[in-house]
Amino acid sequence: MISGRPKAAASISKTSPDRARMPSPKLRVAVPVPVLICDNSMAPPPCNGPARPGPLPPVRAELGKRAHINQIIGRDDLMTKRVCMAETFLRRGLKLSHLRLLALLTHDEGLGAAAATLGIAQPAASRLLSEAERITGYSLRTRDGRGIRLTPEGRALAQRARRVLNELSDAERELGEIGGGLTGDLRVGAVTGAAMERVLPALRSARLEMPGLRVHVEIANSEVLGEALAEGRIDLALARLPRDHPPELFDLRPVGEEPVALVVRRGHRLLAEVPPAPEALMEHDWVLPEAGTILHDTVIDQLARRGLRAPARCVTTSSVLLTLALVQRSNAIAPLARAVASEFAAGACAVLPLDLGLSVAPYGLMTRKGAAPTMALRRFSALLTRDLPG
């Protein structure tokens, strides 16, 4: 006995051959589409941006709502985008442990060294990196011989991670300052001349105005100070923009120039000539900063402009203390910031009465771009610049 269902099918085949060759229509089920955040994940954060008119891109029908929401968010302001993405990472499970590991890897440490610093095993550190890649959706590392190195995406995230950790550290200190009345630690860096002209007077004033504040001062060249500031090891620097770091990492308020003087020991025979002949300088030893520093390059450039070669006999050092000791105990000549030279000219050193036009580029008050200054940092910065307009 033939069932009724095949009969119906045969009837259709007789009356409409074309319909018989058509594929069976697929069953369409209406499924509610969830609201999306910026990167199309399924968790809806509170990101509401103003809708702006514009044509919708051609998309599949079942993704129409998603495309419309993404278009609105994609045209919203940059701050909303960043908040959305931050909430996306947090909702997916990005933790401080991931950020700490990435921040350590910006120093080109191996994974094993970074794991040791965190007090975890290397396999655990590798799992943290894998989790961070899954959360962000990007490859953050690549093999490099027997170790790893960060990809461009990994290095970008690692730099942001370092900034987040610096901000948390600053927040901890600022809360302590508010509760304790400007107590705690402030880390200041300065080039030599600025240390004598600006930092020393500010320290005297801070001792009276903020007696509970502990100030740590690092004296170095601008390249060293720029790296320390970018990594969060100091809070501000009186220095120049470092050449090895992007200038957009820093905020810089111009402060002043740093004139340079040539220093010799008391009783040096060049002091008997007023002024001494520039050619006579080449007959003596020199004590210079390290090659590549702005003071070293400025001295060599000015000598070349006068037709003089670079000193054949010289000692290079970054230590001002060793420089002064060598000058006092030999016939060597050393370029020093005029503020430093004037401070020690009354002792065993003297300034040569010769103007070679030595002056390095102006320096400024440099802080990390976008970093919220603590109360102590604002007060000390005001002491450093109180004689400047504005």
C-alpha positions in Angstrom: 0.0 0.0 0.0 1.4 3.3 -1.0 1.3 6.0 1.7 -0.2 9.4 1.2 3.1 11.4 1.4 4.7 9.9 -1.7 1.5 10.5 -3.6 1.7 14.1 -2.8 5.2 14.3 -4.0 4.3 12.5 -7.3 1.5 14.9 -7.8 3.8 17.8 -7.6 6.2 16.2 -10.0 3.5 15.8 -12.6 2.1 19.3 -12.4 5.3 21.3 -12.0 8.6 19.7 -13.2 10.6 22.8 -12.4 9.5 22.9 -8.8 10.5 19.2 -8.5 14.1 20.1 -9.5 14.4 23.0 -6.9 16.3 22.2 -3.7 14.4 22.0 -0.5 14.1 25.3 1.2 16.2 25.6 4.3 14.5 26.2 7.6 15.1 29.8 8.8 14.9 30.3 12.5 14.8 33.8 13.9 17.5 34.1 16.6 17.8 37.2 18.8 21.1 39.0 18.2 23.0 40.1 21.4 24.3 43.6 21.7 28.0 43.8 20.8 31.0 45.7 22.2 33.7 47.1 20.1 35.4 43.9 19.0 32.3 41.9 18.4 32.6 39.7 21.5 29.4 38.5 23.2 29.7 40.4 26.4 27.8 43.8 26.4 29.7 46.6 28.3 28.2 50.0 29.0 29.4 51.6 25.8 26.7 54.0 24.4 27.9 56.5 21.8 25.8 59.0 19.8 24.6 57.5 16.5 25.5 59.4 13.4 23.7 59.2 10.1 25.4 57.1 7.3 24.7 54.2 5.0 25.0 50.7 6.5 27.6 48.4 4.9 26.2 45.4 2.9 26.1 42.5 5.4 24.2 39.3 5.8 20.6 39.7 7.0 21.2 37.8 10.3 24.1 40.2 11.2 22.2 43.4 10.4 21.8 44.4 14.0 25.4 43.7 14.7 26.6 45.8 11.8 24.5 48.7 12.8 25.8 48.7 16.4 29.4 48.4 15.2 28.9 51.3 12.8 27.7 53.5 15.6 30.5 52.5 17.9 33.1 52.7 15.1 32.1 56.3 14.5 32.1 57.3 18.2 34.8 59.3 19.8 38.3 57.8 20.5 37.8 57.8 24.3 34.7 55.6 24.0 36.6 53.2 21.8 39.4 52.9 24.3 37.0 52.4 27.2 35.2 49.7 25.2 38.4 47.9 24.4 39.7 48.1 27.9 36.5 46.6 29.2 36.7 43.9 26.6 40.1 42.8 27.7 39.0 42.9 31.4 35.9 41.0 30.7 37.8 38.3 28.9 40.1 37.9 31.9 43.2 40.1 31.4 44.8 40.4 34.8 47.7 42.2 36.5 49.8 39.0 36.3 49.6 39.3 32.4 50.6 42.9 32.5 53.5 42.4 34.9 55.0 39.6 32.7 54.6 41.7 29.6 56.2 44.7 31.2 59.2 42.7 32.2 59.6 41.4 28.6 60.0 45.0 27.4 63.5 45.0 28.9 64.4 42.2 26.4 64.7 39.7 29.3 64.2 36.1 28.5 61.1 34.3 29.5 63.0 32.4 32.2 64.4 35.6 33.7 61.0 37.3 33.7 59.4 34.2 35.3 62.1 34.3 38.0 61.4 37.9 38.7 57.7 37.1 39.2 58.5 34.1 41.3 56.9 31.6 39.0 58.1 28.7 36.9 58.8 29.2 33.2 56.0 27.0 32.0 53.6 29.1 34.1 54.9 32.2 32.4 54.5 30.6 29.0 50.8 29.8 29.9 50.3 33.5 31.0 51.5 34.6 27.6 49.2 32.1 25.8 46.3 33.4 27.9 47.2 37.0 27.0 47.2 36.1 23.3 43.8 34.4 23.6 42.3 37.3 25.4 43.6 40.0 23.0 43.3 37.9 19.8 46.8 38.8 18.7 50.1 36.9 18.5 52.3 38.6 21.1 55.5 36.6 20.7 57.6 34.8 18.2 60.4 32.4 18.4 63.9 33.8 18.3 66.5 31.1 18.4 66.1 29.3 21.7 64.1 32.2 23.2 61.3 34.5 22.3 60.8 38.1 21.3 57.8 40.3 21.3 55.9 40.9 18.1 55.0 44.6 17.3 51.6 43.9 18.8 53.2 42.4 21.9 55.6 45.3 22.3 52.8 47.8 22.0 50.8 46.0 24.7 53.8 45.6 26.9 54.5 49.3 26.8 50.9 50.0 27.8 51.2 47.4 30.5 54.2 49.2 31.9 52.3 52.5 32.0 49.4 50.9 33.8 51.7 49.5 36.5 53.4 52.9 36.8 50.1 54.6 37.3 49.1 52.1 40.0 52.4 52.7 41.8 51.9 56.5 41.5 48.3 56.1 42.9 49.6 54.2 45.9 52.1 56.9 46.7 49.6 59.7 46.2 47.1 58.1 48.6 49.9 57.9 51.1 50.8 61.5 50.5 47.2 62.6 51.0 46.8 60.6 54.2 50.2 61.5 55.6 50.6 65.1 54.5 53.1 65.0 51.6 55.2 62.2 52.9 56.7 59.4 50.9 59.3 59.3 48.1 59.9 61.4 45.0 62.4 60.4 42.4 64.1 63.2 40.5 66.6 63.1 37.6 68.7 65.9 36.3 71.6 66.8 34.0 74.6 68.2 35.9 74.0 71.9 35.3 70.3 71.7 36.1 71.1 69.8 39.3 73.2 72.7 40.6 70.9 75.5 39.3 67.5 74.1 39.9 67.5 70.9 42.0 69.8 72.1 44.8 67.7 75.2 45.6 64.5 73.2 45.3 65.7 70.6 47.8 66.4 73.4 50.4 62.9 74.8 50.0 61.3 71.3 50.0 63.0 70.6 53.3 61.1 73.4 54.9 57.7 73.1 53.0 57.5 69.3 52.9 59.7 67.9 55.7 58.2 64.4 55.5 59.1 64.0 51.8 62.1 61.9 50.9 63.7 63.0 47.6 66.0 60.7 45.6 68.1 62.5 43.0 69.9 60.8 40.0 72.4 62.8 38.0 73.0 61.5 34.5 72.9 62.5 30.8 69.6 63.0 29.0 69.7 59.5 27.3 69.9 57.7 30.7 67.3 59.9 32.3 64.9 59.6 29.4 65.1 55.8 29.6 64.6 55.9 33.4 61.6 58.2 33.0 60.0 56.1 30.3 60.4 53.0 32.5 58.9 54.6 35.6 62.1 54.5 37.6 62.0 58.3 38.1 59.1 60.7 38.3 60.5 63.7 36.5 63.7 64.8 34.8 65.4 68.1 34.1 66.9 67.0 30.8 66.5 67.1 27.1 64.4 64.8 25.0 66.4 61.5 24.5 67.3 60.6 21.0 66.6 56.9 21.5 63.0 57.3 22.6 60.0 58.7 20.7 59.3 62.3 21.8 55.6 61.5 22.1 56.3 59.5 25.3 57.1 62.7 27.2 55.7 66.1 28.2 58.4 68.8 28.1 58.3 72.3 29.6 61.3 74.4 28.4 63.4 75.6 31.3 66.7 77.0 30.2 70.1 76.6 28.4 73.1 75.0 29.9 76.3 77.0 29.0 79.6 75.1 29.2 83.0 76.2 30.5 86.5 74.7 30.3 88.0 73.9 33.7 91.6 73.3 34.7 93.5 73.1 38.0 94.7 76.2 39.9 98.1 77.3 38.7 97.7 75.7 35.2 100.0 77.5 32.7 97.1 78.2 30.4 95.7 80.6 33.0 98.8 82.8 32.5 97.6 83.6 28.9 94.5 85.8 28.7 93.0 84.5 26.6 94.9 81.3 25.8 95.3 80.3 22.2 92.8 77.7 21.2 95.7 75.7 19.6 97.4 75.4 22.9 94.5 73.4 24.3 95.5 70.5 22.1 98.8 70.1 23.9 97.1 68.8 27.0 95.1 65.8 28.1 91.3 66.1 28.2 88.6 64.6 30.3 85.4 64.2 28.3 82.0 62.7 28.8 81.2 59.4 27.0 81.1 59.5 23.2 77.6 60.0 21.9 76.4 62.3 24.8 75.4 65.8 23.9 78.2 67.5 25.7 80.9 65.3 24.1 79.5 65.9 20.6 79.1 69.6 21.2 82.8 70.0 22.3 84.1 68.0 19.4 81.9 70.0 16.9 83.0 73.4 18.3 86.7 72.4 18.1 86.2 71.2 14.5 84.5 74.6 13.6 87.8 76.3 14.7 89.9 73.9 12.6 91.0 71.9 15.6 91.1 68.1 15.7 89.6 66.0 18.5 91.9 65.6 21.5 94.3 62.8 20.9 94.8 62.0 24.6 91.6 61.9 26.6 89.8 60.0 29.3 86.0 59.5 29.0 83.8 59.2 32.0 80.3 60.0 33.0 81.4 60.8 36.6 81.6 64.5 37.5 83.5 63.6 40.7 86.2 61.6 38.8 86.4 64.5 36.3 87.1 67.0 39.0 89.6 64.7 40.7 91.5 64.2 37.4 91.5 68.0 36.7 92.8 68.9 40.2 95.6 66.4 40.1 96.9 66.8 36.5 97.2 69.3 33.6 94.0 68.0 32.0 91.2 70.1 30.6 87.5 69.3 31.1 84.3 70.8 29.8 81.7 71.2 32.6 78.4 72.9 32.9 79.1 76.5 33.9 76.9 76.1 37.0 79.2 73.3 38.2 82.4 75.1 37.2 81.3 78.2 39.1 80.5 76.1 42.2 84.0 74.6 42.3 86.0 77.5 40.9 86.7 78.9 44.4 88.4 75.7 45.3 91.1 73.8 43.5 89.7 74.4 40.0 89.6 77.4 37.8 87.7 78.4 34.6 89.7 79.1 31.5 89.2 82.7 30.3 88.3 81.5 26.8 85.0 81.5 25.1 84.6 78.7 22.5 80.9 79.3 22.3 80.2 76.0 24.1 76.5 75.7 24.9 74.4 72.5 24.7 70.7 72.5 23.7 68.2 73.9 26.2 66.8 71.4 28.7 63.3 71.3 30.2 61.1 69.7 32.9 60.2 66.3 31.5 57.5 64.0 32.7 55.7 60.9 31.2 53.1 61.8 28.7 49.6 61.4 30.2 50.7 60.5 33.7 48.7 62.0 36.4 51.1 63.9 38.7 51.0 63.2 42.4 50.6 66.0 44.9 54.3 65.9 45.9 55.3 65.9 42.2 53.2 69.0 41.5 54.6 70.8 44.5 58.3 70.0 43.8 57.8 70.9 40.1 56.6 74.3 41.2 59.7 74.7 43.3 61.9 73.8 40.3 60.3 76.4 38.0 59.0 79.1 40.3 61.1 81.8 38.6 59.8 81.0 35.2 56.9 82.9 33.6 53.6 81.1 33.5 
